[in-house]
Every structure is written in structure tokens, then in C-alpha cells.
Amino acid sequence: MSKFKIAALLLASLLGMGQAQAAVTDTVQTPTDFFVPTDAQKLDAPFYRAMDQDWGWTHGAILGSFTTASLNISAFDVDAPLPASSVGEIDKVWAMDSGTWVYLGDLQGANNVWAFSNFTLGSNFFDDIGTGLQVKIEIDTLREGWQVTLAKSSLEVDNGALPSPVPGVPEPATYALMLAGLAVVGAIARRRRPS
């Protein structure tokens, strides 16, 4: 068997091992809709959005069986109200459950920082996750003039790894694939050197 075929089989097995694990994360981010591509653009239009600039997105289907799921939305400048106050930004997040929009909760965060808001999804959402979960956001529902920027939406099952909440930072899986590819290329290069 040629060295190239051996290297290709090694890479395919490494990729296959990643798919065999139960923990999976599907991340929707730029260039999809209005997710900001870089931190430097977080206050630019059309990414820094206000009331009546709501939108939705769809996650890729996650197939197979799993026991837990959560939706994690990375947002910048969420001025969420303090527990004892009704003053502040309220951005409502919804997900489709068997043809009906279900309210999951509000974005959480603080002034001028990136943070994930976590929404635990019950087993009633599992069939929708298997076909591609639909999500939407209603920005500044109290219509008080607040704005927010989203970087990414990560849907994870069985404790999949979350990426950085900051836009433009690669996901952990991307690093792993890059390292595996470099290892295979390095092994081929070493074997092809003349003695």
C-alpha cells in the first residue's frame, strides 16, 4: 500500500473518531445573516441591532441519539436588567418546537462585554434538533432604545465543546482538525526525504 493511501486512511480514521463521539456542537456564525464576523465590527451596522431588527437562523441537523441539549448565544452589550429592577434590555429568544415558537428566555450579559446566554432544551426539542433547530430573537422588546450584537449561536448535545464567545476565534474542533492534518503532512514529508 502506498504511503499516500496510508496517510489518507490515517486522516479518515482521525476524522471518523471525532464523529463517533456523542458530544456534538453545531455553531451558526458569520457569514450567516447578521452575526458579526470580527470583534472590531461589533458596533457597526448591520450587526449592532435594535428594536424591529429581529431575525432568525437555523442550526444544522444533529443526528443520532443524545440525552441533553442546550442553545448558547454569544452576544455583546446586553444590558440585562438587574434582578430587582425592570429597567434594562430585554432580548427574547425563541426556538421552534414541532411547528410552534417556544419562548426560551432572555439574553443575559453586561454592558460592553461578550458573553454566552445558555438555554437548556428539553427532550421535546430533540426531534427539531435532528432536522435543524430554528431559532429567532426579538431585540429590545420594551422598545427603550437598546442595541445588541450577536457573534454566534452554538447548539450542543451531550456536553459538546463551546467555542469562544468572541467572534473570529476558531472553534476547538477546527484546531484539532488542523493539527491532525499537519501531523499527516509532516509524516508524509519525512518519509519522502531521500536518504
Contacts in CASP RR format, 6 or more apart in sequence:
PFRMAT RR
TARGET T0000
AUTHOR 0000-0000-0000
METHOD contacts of the structure
MODEL  1
MSKFKIAALLLASLLGMGQAQAAVTDTVQTPTDFFVPTDAQKLDAPFYRA
MDQDWGWTHGAILGSFTTASLNISAFDVDAPLPASSVGEIDKVWAMDSGT
WVYLGDLQGANNVWAFSNFTLGSNFFDDIGTGLQVKIEIDTLREGWQVTL
AKSSLEVDNGALPSPVPGVPEPATYALMLAGLAVVGAIARRRRPS
3 188 0 8 1.000
3 191 0 8 1.000
3 192 0 8 1.000
4 188 0 8 1.000
7 184 0 8 1.000
7 187 0 8 1.000
7 188 0 8 1.000
10 184 0 8 1.000
10 187 0 8 1.000
11 180 0 8 1.000
11 181 0 8 1.000
11 184 0 8 1.000
14 180 0 8 1.000
15 177 0 8 1.000
15 180 0 8 1.000
22 66 0 8 1.000
22 157 0 8 1.000
22 158 0 8 1.000
23 156 0 8 1.000
23 157 0 8 1.000
23 158 0 8 1.000
23 159 0 8 1.000
23 160 0 8 1.000
23 161 0 8 1.000
24 62 0 8 1.000
24 66 0 8 1.000
24 156 0 8 1.000
24 157 0 8 1.000
24 158 0 8 1.000
24 160 0 8 1.000
25 154 0 8 1.000
25 155 0 8 1.000
25 156 0 8 1.000
25 157 0 8 1.000
25 160 0 8 1.000
25 161 0 8 1.000
25 162 0 8 1.000
25 163 0 8 1.000
25 171 0 8 1.000
25 173 0 8 1.000
26 59 0 8 1.000
26 60 0 8 1.000
26 62 0 8 1.000
26 154 0 8 1.000
26 155 0 8 1.000
26 156 0 8 1.000
27 152 0 8 1.000
27 153 0 8 1.000
27 154 0 8 1.000
27 155 0 8 1.000
27 163 0 8 1.000
27 171 0 8 1.000
28 35 0 8 1.000
28 57 0 8 1.000
28 58 0 8 1.000
28 59 0 8 1.000
28 60 0 8 1.000
28 152 0 8 1.000
28 153 0 8 1.000
28 154 0 8 1.000
28 155 0 8 1.000
29 35 0 8 1.000
29 151 0 8 1.000
29 152 0 8 1.000
29 153 0 8 1.000
29 167 0 8 1.000
29 168 0 8 1.000
30 36 0 8 1.000
30 37 0 8 1.000
30 167 0 8 1.000
30 168 0 8 1.000
31 37 0 8 1.000
32 57 0 8 1.000
33 55 0 8 1.000
33 56 0 8 1.000
33 57 0 8 1.000
34 46 0 8 1.000
34 47 0 8 1.000
34 49 0 8 1.000
34 53 0 8 1.000
34 55 0 8 1.000
34 150 0 8 1.000
35 47 0 8 1.000
35 57 0 8 1.000
35 150 0 8 1.000
35 151 0 8 1.000
35 152 0 8 1.000
35 153 0 8 1.000
35 167 0 8 1.000
36 42 0 8 1.000
36 44 0 8 1.000
36 47 0 8 1.000
36 76 0 8 1.000
36 149 0 8 1.000
36 150 0 8 1.000
36 151 0 8 1.000
36 167 0 8 1.000
37 167 0 8 1.000
37 168 0 8 1.000
38 167 0 8 1.000
38 168 0 8 1.000
39 114 0 8 1.000
39 166 0 8 1.000
39 167 0 8 1.000
39 168 0 8 1.000
41 47 0 8 1.000
41 167 0 8 1.000
42 48 0 8 1.000
42 76 0 8 1.000
42 77 0 8 1.000
42 149 0 8 1.000
42 151 0 8 1.000
42 167 0 8 1.000
43 149 0 8 1.000
46 53 0 8 1.000
47 149 0 8 1.000
47 150 0 8 1.000
48 77 0 8 1.000
48 147 0 8 1.000
48 148 0 8 1.000
48 149 0 8 1.000
49 55 0 8 1.000
49 139 0 8 1.000
49 147 0 8 1.000
49 148 0 8 1.000
49 149 0 8 1.000
50 139 0 8 1.000
50 140 0 8 1.000
50 145 0 8 1.000
50 146 0 8 1.000
50 147 0 8 1.000
51 139 0 8 1.000
51 140 0 8 1.000
51 141 0 8 1.000
51 143 0 8 1.000
51 145 0 8 1.000
51 146 0 8 1.000
52 139 0 8 1.000
53 139 0 8 1.000
54 136 0 8 1.000
54 137 0 8 1.000
54 138 0 8 1.000
54 139 0 8 1.000
55 136 0 8 1.000
55 137 0 8 1.000
56 134 0 8 1.000
56 135 0 8 1.000
56 136 0 8 1.000
56 137 0 8 1.000
57 134 0 8 1.000
57 135 0 8 1.000
57 136 0 8 1.000
57 153 0 8 1.000
58 132 0 8 1.000
58 133 0 8 1.000
58 134 0 8 1.000
58 135 0 8 1.000
59 129 0 8 1.000
59 132 0 8 1.000
59 133 0 8 1.000
59 134 0 8 1.000
59 135 0 8 1.000
59 153 0 8 1.000
59 155 0 8 1.000
60 132 0 8 1.000
60 133 0 8 1.000
60 155 0 8 1.000
61 129 0 8 1.000
61 130 0 8 1.000
61 131 0 8 1.000
61 132 0 8 1.000
62 129 0 8 1.000
62 130 0 8 1.000
62 132 0 8 1.000
62 155 0 8 1.000
62 157 0 8 1.000
63 130 0 8 1.000
64 130 0 8 1.000
66 126 0 8 1.000
66 129 0 8 1.000
66 157 0 8 1.000
66 158 0 8 1.000
67 158 0 8 1.000
68 120 0 8 1.000
68 157 0 8 1.000
68 158 0 8 1.000
68 159 0 8 1.000
69 120 0 8 1.000
69 121 0 8 1.000
69 122 0 8 1.000
69 125 0 8 1.000
69 126 0 8 1.000
69 129 0 8 1.000
69 155 0 8 1.000
69 156 0 8 1.000
69 157 0 8 1.000
70 118 0 8 1.000
70 119 0 8 1.000
70 120 0 8 1.000
70 121 0 8 1.000
70 155 0 8 1.000
70 156 0 8 1.000
71 93 0 8 1.000
71 95 0 8 1.000
71 104 0 8 1.000
71 118 0 8 1.000
71 119 0 8 1.000
71 121 0 8 1.000
71 133 0 8 1.000
71 135 0 8 1.000
71 153 0 8 1.000
71 154 0 8 1.000
71 155 0 8 1.000
72 116 0 8 1.000
72 117 0 8 1.000
72 118 0 8 1.000
72 119 0 8 1.000
72 153 0 8 1.000
72 154 0 8 1.000
72 155 0 8 1.000
72 156 0 8 1.000
72 162 0 8 1.000
73 93 0 8 1.000
73 107 0 8 1.000
73 116 0 8 1.000
73 117 0 8 1.000
73 119 0 8 1.000
73 135 0 8 1.000
73 137 0 8 1.000
73 150 0 8 1.000
73 152 0 8 1.000
73 153 0 8 1.000
73 154 0 8 1.000
74 114 0 8 1.000
74 115 0 8 1.000
74 116 0 8 1.000
74 150 0 8 1.000
74 151 0 8 1.000
74 152 0 8 1.000
74 153 0 8 1.000
74 154 0 8 1.000
74 165 0 8 1.000
74 166 0 8 1.000
74 167 0 8 1.000
75 91 0 8 1.000
75 107 0 8 1.000
75 109 0 8 1.000
75 114 0 8 1.000
75 115 0 8 1.000
75 117 0 8 1.000
75 148 0 8 1.000
75 149 0 8 1.000
75 150 0 8 1.000
75 151 0 8 1.000
76 112 0 8 1.000
76 113 0 8 1.000
76 114 0 8 1.000
76 148 0 8 1.000
76 149 0 8 1.000
76 150 0 8 1.000
76 151 0 8 1.000
77 111 0 8 1.000
77 112 0 8 1.000
77 113 0 8 1.000
77 147 0 8 1.000
77 148 0 8 1.000
77 149 0 8 1.000
78 89 0 8 1.000
78 91 0 8 1.000
78 107 0 8 1.000
78 108 0 8 1.000
78 109 0 8 1.000
78 110 0 8 1.000
78 115 0 8 1.000
78 117 0 8 1.000
78 148 0 8 1.000
79 88 0 8 1.000
79 89 0 8 1.000
79 109 0 8 1.000
79 110 0 8 1.000
79 111 0 8 1.000
79 146 0 8 1.000
80 88 0 8 1.000
80 89 0 8 1.000
80 90 0 8 1.000
80 106 0 8 1.000
80 107 0 8 1.000
80 108 0 8 1.000
80 109 0 8 1.000
80 110 0 8 1.000
81 87 0 8 1.000
81 88 0 8 1.000
81 89 0 8 1.000
81 90 0 8 1.000
87 144 0 8 1.000
88 142 0 8 1.000
88 144 0 8 1.000
88 146 0 8 1.000
89 107 0 8 1.000
89 140 0 8 1.000
89 142 0 8 1.000
89 144 0 8 1.000
89 146 0 8 1.000
89 148 0 8 1.000
90 106 0 8 1.000
90 140 0 8 1.000
90 141 0 8 1.000
90 142 0 8 1.000
91 106 0 8 1.000
91 107 0 8 1.000
91 137 0 8 1.000
91 138 0 8 1.000
91 139 0 8 1.000
91 140 0 8 1.000
91 141 0 8 1.000
91 146 0 8 1.000
91 148 0 8 1.000
92 103 0 8 1.000
92 105 0 8 1.000
92 106 0 8 1.000
92 137 0 8 1.000
92 138 0 8 1.000
92 141 0 8 1.000
93 103 0 8 1.000
93 104 0 8 1.000
93 105 0 8 1.000
93 106 0 8 1.000
93 107 0 8 1.000
93 117 0 8 1.000
93 119 0 8 1.000
93 135 0 8 1.000
93 136 0 8 1.000
93 137 0 8 1.000
94 101 0 8 1.000
94 102 0 8 1.000
94 103 0 8 1.000
94 104 0 8 1.000
94 135 0 8 1.000
94 136 0 8 1.000
94 137 0 8 1.000
94 138 0 8 1.000
95 101 0 8 1.000
95 102 0 8 1.000
95 104 0 8 1.000
95 119 0 8 1.000
95 121 0 8 1.000
95 125 0 8 1.000
95 128 0 8 1.000
95 133 0 8 1.000
95 134 0 8 1.000
95 135 0 8 1.000
95 136 0 8 1.000
96 102 0 8 1.000
96 128 0 8 1.000
96 133 0 8 1.000
96 134 0 8 1.000
96 135 0 8 1.000
97 124 0 8 1.000
97 125 0 8 1.000
97 128 0 8 1.000
98 124 0 8 1.000
98 127 0 8 1.000
98 128 0 8 1.000
101 136 0 8 1.000
104 119 0 8 1.000
104 121 0 8 1.000
105 119 0 8 1.000
106 117 0 8 1.000
107 117 0 8 1.000
107 137 0 8 1.000
107 148 0 8 1.000
108 115 0 8 1.000
108 117 0 8 1.000
109 115 0 8 1.000
109 117 0 8 1.000
114 151 0 8 1.000
114 165 0 8 1.000
114 166 0 8 1.000
114 167 0 8 1.000
115 165 0 8 1.000
116 154 0 8 1.000
116 162 0 8 1.000
116 165 0 8 1.000
121 129 0 8 1.000
121 133 0 8 1.000
125 133 0 8 1.000
128 134 0 8 1.000
129 155 0 8 1.000
129 157 0 8 1.000
133 155 0 8 1.000
135 153 0 8 1.000
137 150 0 8 1.000
139 146 0 8 1.000
139 147 0 8 1.000
139 148 0 8 1.000
140 146 0 8 1.000
140 147 0 8 1.000
140 148 0 8 1.000
151 165 0 8 1.000
151 166 0 8 1.000
151 167 0 8 1.000
151 168 0 8 1.000
152 163 0 8 1.000
152 165 0 8 1.000
152 167 0 8 1.000
154 162 0 8 1.000
154 163 0 8 1.000
156 162 0 8 1.000
161 171 0 8 1.000
161 172 0 8 1.000
161 173 0 8 1.000
163 169 0 8 1.000
163 170 0 8 1.000
163 171 0 8 1.000
163 172 0 8 1.000
END
